[in-house]
């Protein structure tokens, strides 16, 4: 009985230490991300659901500056200027403008992709991998909310740079989203108008402006 109690205490002590190690590493990642004036990420994105026989892969890039971002993916450009989200679809010659509501923002949006883990998750250290000579430490995040659509997230962190290398999100329905960073550039020359939407330009080019 005493031996079982000792094993139980040791198990929980190890779990607590792992949680603290994970918390400390995530703090370093967050602090590093916030120290940059801007960040440009080129990435590979994969959506997989084996039950539905769905496997889609694409590439994209995003430039972040504070909460503002410009995301290019699947032939669509999304611009967030801090107040509104502008989704530009050249194929349809259409722009959708929607007002940003932080209360509705429950997904891992570009604005939060480097800091989303700061609230709402329990975490612990997971596997460590050597990927092309880089030491990648994975941390497993589990939502505190039992009703969350996300089952868990594996966050792969480059131990040397403290940059996020990979994010693997698994939903309750089994759908897995994997984002792998191909390049991570910081403090690049950025145009002052990069996050400014020029509505007059798109109207002139014949785009339909849809406000929701």
Number of C-alpha atoms within 10 A of each C-alpha: 6 7 8 9 10 10 12 12 12 12 12 11 12 12 15 13 14 17 18 15 16 21 19 12 18 23 16 15 20 19 14 14 19 15 10 15 14 19 19 20 18 16 19 18 18 15 17 17 16 11 9 9 7 10 13 10 13 12 16 19 17 19 23 23 18 14 12 20 24 23 19 18 15 11 10 14 18 20 22 24 17 15 13 15 20 25 21 21 16 12 8 9 14 17 22 15 20 15 13 15 10 8 6 7 10 10 11 13 11 19 19 16 13 20 17 16 21 13 9 13 15 17 24 19 21 16 11 14 15 10 9 7 7 14 16 23 23 25 25 20 22 19 18 12 11 9 9 14 13 20 18 20 23 22 23 24 24 19 18 9 13 20 20 24 22 22 20 19 21 19 15 12 11 15 18 20 19 19 21 18 19 14 12 13 12 15 12 12 8 14 8 7 8 13 20 15 16 9 13 10 10 16 14 8 9 11 18 13 17 12 10 7
